[in-house]
């Protein structure tokens, strides 16, 4: 290997490491417990002019009920690979692989830290990127899985998600986006009753966006999702979606969509459903600088109704989702509040679930000017209501956490 090649690799290779550790005081209706959680993360990146590679590993180690008779230790392995390729100045490809494996307790972890798509850290769900979020008219994945497991049941759970996306600039005002992907996830051990059956999902989408001006953007997309749920369930959703993004001013941005979906499903009980379902949604983001304190205030609200493949029954329900979040930031201090709501609107007439999880009132403080250390504290609440049968008690937790990151270190 020549010296010049070694020099190029040394300049392109970087390492990022960090950790987030949290002490949590949790109540689940049967008692109060102390949980200790730590999630170290290490990522290796290789960046060139047209390509970038990122390989990371971020396991989560959780001690539930420390010092109690229900004490247990859960380990969730999570890792992935991401590749971005600039094929031409107008065309880019993104390939990603994400895998998780370990022991989960979805009910106890429902008041834990949430990932970007609203699922607990270590779980797989949702769509591959922001182009498939609820605000653009796609189902937001497996949000209802979070509290759907009754009791404090520890299960072996794993998943693998693979996606390939392409972005192409046809013209300064026209953009073509597409992606395809595959997800397999579910309970891996059969020694306890299977509460989350194994599901395989194939999905894809193609969208064409046109910018009428700097403030208005219209997107037309066609998407499909096909799911196979053990032992005998199959569901298919094909959606035509139109969304409109409007920038009122630099501080106010809105997005709205309408859609029509053809759904065809057979759930695990053999019930067949074939119909056409309408969907709609909207989001609003507000930002402002508060003077004379020179602080930044951001607020977002999102509402949507879309068909949803239930990861436990394999059937298709219409689900209403709502999310709200506010963040106030001044120098190193930030205050935030966020919540999520989901209501299954029934296509079978026998499921009506109200779920609120990840309800956070948090305080964050950067301990150093370079943002390597951050201290966080707050409370979380999660609950789920059913139309009939026994109800699960409200879950809540108060937490304090410490985060550290090295930032990118050239090797």
N, C-alpha and C positions, 0 to 999 in steps of 0.2 A: 504494500500500500504506500503510495507516494506521500510525501510530506504535505503537499498542497491539498490532497484529498482529506488527510487527517485534520488539517486546519479548517477546511470547509465544514466537516462533520462537527468539529468542536464548537464552531460558531453557531451551527444549526441546532445542536442538541441542548435541551434544557430539562431541568428537573424541578418539580413543584411538590412539596410535601406539607402536610398539615394535619390537624386533628380538631374534632369537636367533641367535648365531653360534657355530660349533663347529669346533674342530680335532680331527681324528680320525686315529688311527694304526691302519691296517687291515691284516689278513692274510687272504688268500683261498686259500692253498695254493700259489699260483704265485709269491708274493713279498710283500713288505711295502710299503705305500703310505701316503702322507699325503693326507688329504682335507680340504678347507676348505669349510664350508657356512655360508650365512647366509640367514635368512628374515625379512625386514622385514615388518611388518604395520601397516596403517592401517585404521581403522574409523570410520565416521561414523554417529552414532545420533541419532534424532529420537524423543523420548519425550513422549507426551501422557497424559492420564488413562486413556484406554481403548485406545490403540494405541501401538505402538513399532515403529520401523523401524531396521534395522541393515544398512549396506552396507560390505563389507570387501574388501580385496585383500591377499594374502599370497604373493608369489612366493618360490620357493626357488632359489637359485643355488648350484651345487655344482661344485667343482673336484676331480675324481677323479685320484688319482695325481700330485699336484703334483711337478714336476721329473723324472718318469719318462718312459719311452718310450710308456707307455700313458696319458699325461695327456689328459684330456678335460674339457670344460665342459658341464654340463647346466643347463638353465633350465626350471623348471616353474612355470607361471602358475596361481594358484589364487585364486578369488574367489567371493563369494556375497552373497545378499540374504536377510534374515530379517524377517518381519513377524508381530507378535503383536497380535491383536485381541480385546478383551474385549467380546463381543457383548451379553451380559447378565451380571449378577452371578454366574450359574451356568454360563455357556457361554463358552468361549474358542476361538479359531481360531489356528493357527500355520501359516504358509506359508514354505517355505524353498527357495532355489535355490543349488546348489553346482556349480561348474564348474572343471575342471582341464585344462591342456593343456601339453605340453612333451616333452622328451626324458628318458626314464627308463632306469635300469639297476637293475632290481629286485634283482639279486643283490648288487651293491655297496652298494645303499642299504638292504639288509636289516638292517645293523647301525647304521642311522641312527636319528634320532628317530622315535618312533611317535606316530600320532594317537590320538584317544580310542577308536576302534574297533579298534585294533591294526594298522592298515595304515600303510605308510610315509607320511610327510608328502608331500602332492601326489597321492596315489592316491585313487580313489573306491571305496568298497565298504561293505558292511554295511547296516544298516537306518537309518531316519531318526532315531530317538530311543531313549531308554532303555527305552521300553515294548516294544521289539522286540529286546532283548538276549537272550543265551543263557540268562540266569537266569530269564527269563519264557517260555522255550520257543521262541525263534525262532532261525533260522540266523544266524550272526554274519558273514555276508557273504563276502568273498573272501580269507579269511586264507591259504588255500593258494596264492594267487597270488604271495606275497611271494618265495619261493625257487624257484618253478617254472620260471623262465627259466634254461636252462643257460648257463654261461660268462658272460663280461662283455659282454653284448649290449646295446647302446644302441638303444632303439626309441622312435619317436614314439608317445606314448600320451595319450589324452584321455578325458574323461568328463563327463557332465552328470547331476545328480540333482535331481529336483523332487519335493517332498512337500507334502501338505496334511493337517494333523491337527486333530482336534476333541476337546475335553474338556468333558464336561457333567456337572454335579452334579445328579443326579436327586433325591437326598435326602441328608441329612448322612451316611448310611451306604451310599449307593449312588452309583457313579460310572460313567459311560459314556465309553469312549475309542475313537477310531477314527482311521484314517489311510489314505491312498492315496498312491501314488508311482510314479515312473518313473525308471529309470536306463538310460543308454546309455554304454558304455565299451568300450575295447579299443585294439588297435594300429591306428595310422592310416597308417603307411607300408607299402607292399607290396614295397619294393626288397630287403628281407631276408626270410627265411622268417617267416611269421606264427606267432608262438608264443603270442600272446594274441588269439584271434579276437574280432571285434566282437560284443558281446552287448547285447541289449535286454531289460530286465526290467520287468515290471509287477507291482506288489504292493499288498496292502491288508489291513486287519485291523479287526475290531470286537471290543471286549472290555467285559465288564460285571464290575465289582468291588464286593464287599460287605464292609464292615467289621463283623465280629461284636462286636469290642471294640477298645480302643485297641491291643491286642497282636496281633490276628488279622485277616487280610484274605485273602479268597478271590477269585480272578479266573478267569472263564471267557472264552475268546476263540476266535474263528474267523478264520483267516488264509489267504491264498492268494498264490502267487507263480508267475508265468508268464514263462519266459525263452526268447528266440529267439537262437540262436547261429549265426553265419555258418559254412558256407553253408546247412546243411540240418538243424540240430538244433533241437528244441523240447522243453521240459521244463515240467511242471506239478506243483506241490505244493499240496495243500489240507490244512490242519492244524486239528485241534481240540485245544485246550490248556487244562489246569486247573493253576493255580499257587496256592500258599499261602505267605503271608508271615507270619512269627511273630516278635514282639519278646519275647525272654526277659526282658531288662532293658535299661536304656539302653545297656549296653555290648555286648550280644549280639543280633544280628539274623540270622535265617535266611530262606531262600527255597527252595522246592522246587516242581517241576512234573512232570507226566506229560502225554504227548500221543500222538495217533495221527494219522498222515499218510497220505493217499492220494497216490501218486506215479505219474506216467505220463510217460515220456521216450523220445526217440529221439536218440541221440548222433550225432556227426559221422561215425561209421563205419556208421551205419544200424542199430545194435543197439537193440532195443526192450525196455523194462522197464516193467512195470505191476504194482504190488503195494501192500501196506499195511505201513507201517513204524512201529514204536513209538519213542517218544522219552522221555527223562527227564533230569532234572538237579537240581542243588542248589547253593546258595551259602551261605557263612557269613562274616559280618563281625564282627570283634572289635575293640573299642576300650577303652583303659584309660589312666588317668593314673598314671604311675609316680612314686611319692614316695620320698624327699624331693626328687628332682630336678625335680619339676613338669614332666615331659616327657609327651608324648602318644604312645601306641603304637597303631597300627592294623594289622590283619592281615585279609586276605580270601583266600578259596579258592573256586573255582568249578569244577564238573564237569558236563558235559552230553553227551548223545548225540542228534543230530538229523540229518534228511536234509539234504543239501548239494548244490547245483548246481555242478558243476565248471566253472569259467570257461574251461577249455581244451578239454574234450571235450564239454561240454553234457550229459553224463550225470548221473544222481543217485546219489550214494553216501551211506551213513550215515557221519557223521563224529563222532568223540569229541573233545571239546575240554576242556582243563583250563587253569586260570590260577591263579597264586598271587602274592600281593603283600604286602609288609610295609613300613611306614613308621614311623620313629621321629623325633619332632620335639621340639626343646627350644629355645625362643626363636627365634633366627634360623637354627639348624642343623637339617638334616634328613638322615636316612639312609634309603635305600630299596632294596628288592630286588623284582624282578618277573620273571615268566616265563610263557610260553605254550606249550601242547602241543596238537597236533592229530594225530589218527590216522584216516585214511580206512578204514572197516571193510568196504568193498566191497559193492556190490550186483551188480557184474559179475564179481567174482572175480579181476580182474587188476590191481587198483590197491590198494596198501597203502603209504601214505606217512606217515612220522613227521616232523613239523616242530616245531622249537623255535626261536622267534625273539623278539627283543625282550627277551632275558634281560639285565636291568640290575642292576648293583650300583652305585648312585649316591650321591653326596654333594652336597647343596645347601646353600648358605649365602647368606642375605639380607645384602647389603652395607650396606643402609641401613634405618632403622626404618620407613620408609614403603613398603618392599617394591618400590621401583622397579628396583633392581639385584639380580641374583642370579648367583652363581658356581656352576657344577655341574661334576662330574667323576665318572668311573666307567668301567666296562667293559661291553661287550655281546658276546653270542655268538649265532650262528644256525647251525642245521644242518638238513639234510633227508636222510632215508634212504629208499631204494627197495628193494623185495624182490628185484629182478633188475637187471642192467645196471650200468654204471659209476656210482660214487657221487661226489657233489660234496664237496670238502673242507670242513671246518668253517670258518665265517667268524667272525672275532672283531675287535673294535676297542676301543681305549682312547680316551676322549674327554675334552675339557675345553671347557666352553661358558660363554658370558656372555649373560645375558638382561637386557633393559631394557624398561620400559613407562612411559609418561607417566601412566597412569591417565586417567580421564575429565576432559577439559578443556572447560568450557562456552565456546561460541563467541559 
